[in-house]
Amino acid sequence: MKKIVSILTLSLFCGMMFAQSYNLIPRPVEVTPAKGSFSLTSAAAIVAGKGSKQVALYLQQKLNRSTGMPFKLATTSAVGSIELIVNSALDIPAEGYLLSATDKGVKIEGKDADGLFYGVQTLLQLLPPQVYSAQLQGGIQWTIPAVSVKDYPRFHYRGMMLDVVRQFFDEQTVKNYIDWLAIHKINKFHWHLTDDQGWRIEIKKYPKLTSVAAWRGPNEAIAPTLGSGDKRYGGFYTQKQIKEIVRYAAEQHIEVIPEIDLPGHSHAAASAYPEILCPTSRDEAKRAADDMADAWCVGNETNFTMLANILKEVAALFPSKIIHIGGDEVNMAIWPRCPICSAFMKKENMQKPEELQNYFVHRLNKIIDGLGKRMAGWDEILDGGDLEGSTQVYAWRSLKRAEVATEKGVPTVVMVGQNYYFDMAQSKYERGHNWAGLVPLDKVYALDPADNTVFTAEQAKKVMGVQAAIWSELFNEPARFLDYQSYPRICAMAEAGWTQQSLRNWNDFYQRLTSSHFERMYNMGIAFRVPFPVVTYKNELVTAVAPYPGAEVRYTVDGSEPNASSVRYSGPVKEFNYEKLKFKTIYKDLSSVAVSPECENVGGWVSDSAAKPKPQVWDLSGIVDRPGIWYATFVPDQPTKGSASVSQVRVYENGIAVASDDKATATERTQRYRLPLFAFDKTKKYSLKAIVQGKENVSGVVKIERSRCMEPAVGVSVNANLNPEYARYLTDYDFETVARTIDRGVAGQSVTYVFAQPLTCSKITFNTGTLTAFYLLKNGHVEYSVDGENWIRGDKFEKGIAVLRPSQPLKAVKIVIDGPNDEAIIAFQDLKIE
Ligand code: TNX
């Protein structure tokens, strides 16, 4: 008996392993492996039953491209064929399917055409990954393992939003994007078509919306911004192109939901038709500093005629039942200052401008109802009054906002920024916004959109599903950043939308992703983000941890960028000069960002809530092993829990305090302390002590890093329109803080850095721009002075950077602006001195 049981468990276990090895994403409801397999041959036909012709053509085209085999369409089933059937009598939810593959062929039954299409997607994933290639692939056994799959989605709304305003993406890029969404069983494409920096949809009745408002540049109505530089930049989709994209998306079973962002985020529309603004907003010279001339005047009745005309054309272009009207981030303070709006508020007895926004939303709702559609908007439309029952809300600010919406009975799409805003950076080494924090892959995966600790069962019924967003402010560079920010994060979000919560597991997902899905995406031609290794230093050893089993980690020792022919990492590297090492994960011609070793954490901390907290002590041996300026950072494990306050940070040398810092840099999210140790002596013992105080039991780690630059005392004098509050960022040697001007600059303006002592160094780098490389100084040069009075001219700025290589001690250096910048402002940084 015992033996039977163990054989049973063993085979069950093997069965599970087998099921796992298909590595499907998103993970289906039920996968039952069977014995044997089915190989595609040129005799294989696709049998298209009723209602399945279009899906059959899709499959035929996909298979034909990579296998080169014809896959004739047939109407009667035969051995060795792929049979596609729509069967509404199936006992599974909408969009579901049953797939069965045996050694005799494949049969997919969809509950509806959508279900059939998703069954086909699963079939493609069961084939070798080269099936996704657009080119003919030779020498491949096109084999499908025998299996049966039963599958259906958790949510019927699984979306992706793309902002085509801040950067414009052409028709082909949008189509490719839609292709890849469909493969991940995403069924909505939310198209953010208008915003402050451009209007991207042709409206016949108002031609200036595209002839004027689709363009920005030095001589355009909209100023250059977001990396568009010294040239005319922009574009729009003609109505013909929109119809084509909508048709194309429908073929991929994707509904396109248009967004016209109103009444705020409308600076582009206003640049073409200033009459839509409040009279108090129209004149640039007279309007208030907080008035961005970006919101429609709500009291002005003719605006509703114009909006009705615009929305009528929009409604006619998109078969979707939903029109998204934005509604986010309106500076409502401008309305009470407007004579028309304030008179209207008085007449309607409105107290707060939120009520005016709510009135606006209701007016649009009426217009949209009249067009036979439903209105949708960002969660701000919940403020200021009730909504029509049919309105759909997109909760972006927090899960709490989603909960509030569902409590009001409003159908809600969860698109929480902290998890689903893919314009956020994925780590501190990478480009991206961070106002919603870093959004690494595991954080995307972690969100349960109908989390039962947040939503009641009744509220959860109003969660329609999930959606992630790409806001494209930072997508002007580098090349293929859209792919990089989208994948694999979309894979993780897609699984939250499709897969039952009980079947979701991060480790399991990550295994499926890295062992199989990377290769599928590679064949699709997606330039996805490859994860980097974690590399640490201690005791003169550099240790790298590969980001997934089998990952190809390579490194260089001379500071150069690693590539596919660099040394492959195979074990800890003995290297005292670890600061020069660079590591990357290589995936064919893709690779991760390069990372340098960081010192191993010196230990953990827990905040002390006692009235008289005790200092905590950390041993620094093996880490602080050379002279320099050391920085200690106290990073909380869960930043959301709040941080602890750190004080009396000291370094001890053989028990004697030799360095201290009592204040954190104010701008840091984490807390960073400066500890100069120029007289480091390797025969002595070093330790770190600090008091970490906090109300709750907050925990975290202490990191310590050596500054890579010299940090001489320096003063700065500015003769440019620099926001005075930010001037200190030019001398704090915190390279995460920058100082911005408030205008484009004028020839002759300057920023002068005066050193406390004459400075001897080999190189000074003048970096300008923000950390994400906006607002670079393009038109300027540097000068230096040995005596602080006579100036010698150095290089011009190239791409925002200038370098000096002094041959004698310097008293001062300066940046001189030679003409207005090609972006709205200029950002300056600390000097990088080596
Ligand atoms: C907030 S989300 C916005 C966008 C920005 C985005 C940047 C929302 C409704 N408004 O206008 O592009 O943050 O992350």
Boltz pocket constraint, residues with backbone or C-beta under 6 A from the ligand:
constraints:
  - pocket:
      binder: B
      contacts: [[A, 328], [A, 329], [A, 378], [A, 396], [A, 421], [A, 423], [A, 433], [A, 471], [A, 472], [A, 473]]
      max_distance: 6.0
